[in-house]
């Protein structure tokens, strides 16, 4: 069927056509970028931490009346209190494993530092998070060891946070090992943590850093396990519960720890929490953002479809007589419907072409101002197809109504 | 005449119920989304201290070593924190009208009454001029003097909610409160004060929105009692038990300057100070900055990117709804070309036709505004359920309420211009010729 009559007819309604084209173009641009953003957020929220999340509980508590000062006696007393706590927790029936641990993935409290291949910190520098903990930290978190060994009990040091002592052995995560030794063979090599030497005795597959903030996103999986029990007025523990028993462990742990030493503070909201709770808290804003954008996209598509239906109905009404004439000249109902569908395809096609350009422009602007990555062309193609299909569906009802115009209309004056 | 237009408009809207409902719904949704996101944006980026924000400045220097320095591009990554020595130098030099040094800390408060367990609360370690500089209102008592601070007196100013919690709201000046295992004497109780956002806490590790800090302690006394600041960054291996002399930053300096000329003069002084330190070999980078409160909040990116993206999306949505409304209004107007032709033939001028269609658009705008208000309240309710820091403050105030209607009517008037123009441009004769 020739396009000439379609185009001629459209040229007589330039304003209306321009409006639909503009509406489709804007919708395509916004929906494509919004869906891309949603996908980015969902990917971010679903990032694995590398730890066994369903079974982990973090206990964060502070003793009041604890020995203060940095003297050796105070440190020994604090360490004894920590070891008592660890023993108490390990004795609980639902607990699978316990370790002293200053941090946990996603939790937010992060110690970090710089790793290099020489003490002057020249050349390759890698930012990493330090997980200070006992020898059971890796098995408690459930992180996979892919090379080397765990720490042994006698390698575990204990000191206060301000101590100068550096641990001679470390376990690093694979991204750290690959960055420092791109050609492999990191195991057994000596690296420098903030200028102090340490030997890599083990490599773990994946452990996310405790922070999810934007400034840590480029090194989100750079972690180092340090064989150090940090002693201070506060101490934190990682507890791995038996499958399905985290809630029970959280209750029992609070009771047991307060029974051993009631002079401690474990705030209700963040003293004892499961890693699932921490994850839900940390990513709630991202999920809300994704939900909001998704809702707006759906509404936007609805509004565009309604606009197409409205305008097309109007055009059908305007061309009542023409349709009658065509039917009188022998056009079938299907021909009339096809006419309107072709017309809609042309208009929507024009809108989609303009929309692709607008989507690219919007993406460039977002890349510059909001550090968004480049929009993959797949999104634009799918979006364009979706809008074309949406346009066709929207025009179907008015087109059916148009095809029902009887040929006798051609013989009437009005 | 206006009553007649109104009458015609109402009739016409009633005749095309579906179309009218569609336009009002689309407009209402667009406006609801816009007002919701704008309210949140205004809340987050509003001026926390409007009476003084152009007179409060935040000196910034760069104490990092020469390694890795690119002139004009390098900036310290910790947003304006200062080493203790330089902060105290600026404080004692006294080149501004007022100046204060501050850091945040977690204060462990032990109530003296039996049966109340100790708890942690947000605290500010600062110097004497803090209260006058930020116009902090006192209910009872007052702040401490510079001499108290220098002599490490154990005094404290507490917030109203802490006073309510511990002393049932009475005048507790002179009482003793145990903070971090030391006894502090209360010298002042504040009236409710919490600037949103807490611009002096941004980047110090504090929450930006909330009820404010609970205790205000003299910096020197608190540090002498080993209270740790919440945000410490060290650029070399450091002894964190002696932060004051280590290569670390952990305090902010805020100054009050009377005018722009004073600000320029202070910036020159700051530059000279840094040059002096470079000559002494302590500093290696000459860049200084002196942003005021609003500029500082922009630099610290207090408004999260997400909030701005949401506002942008809402405006895009409103734009599409307006385009939609234009199209539908156009369709509606042209469908009535016969009626317009008759009216024109009977003597209506182009202006009256235009005015009548604009009144119709305005009516749709009003209806859309009412619906938009309902959607905005719903949207803000949804935001209040979120666990964000600012969630409880997301409310529609009177200004935004009025703004909603202004936006709605403006949007619909804008949408109505093209259809009204096309309608009034119709030539009457062809319309009357039976077709």
Interface residues (C-beta under 8 A of the other chain):
Chain A: X15 X16 X19 X20 X22 X23 X26 X27 X30 X34 X37 X62 X64 X65 X68 X70 X161 X162 X164 X194 X195 X215 X265 X267 X281 X284 X285 X288 X289 X292 X293 X296 X299 X300 X303 X304 X306 X307 X310 X311 X313 X314 X317 X318 X321 X370 X371 X413 X414
Chain B: X19 X22 X26 X29 X33 X77 X108 X110 X117 X118 X119 X120 X181 X226 X237 X239 X240 X241 X305 X306 X308 X309 X310 X313 X314 X316 X317 X319 X320 X321 X323 X324 X326 X327 X328 X330 X331 X332 X334 X335 X386 X387 X388 X418 X422 X434 X435
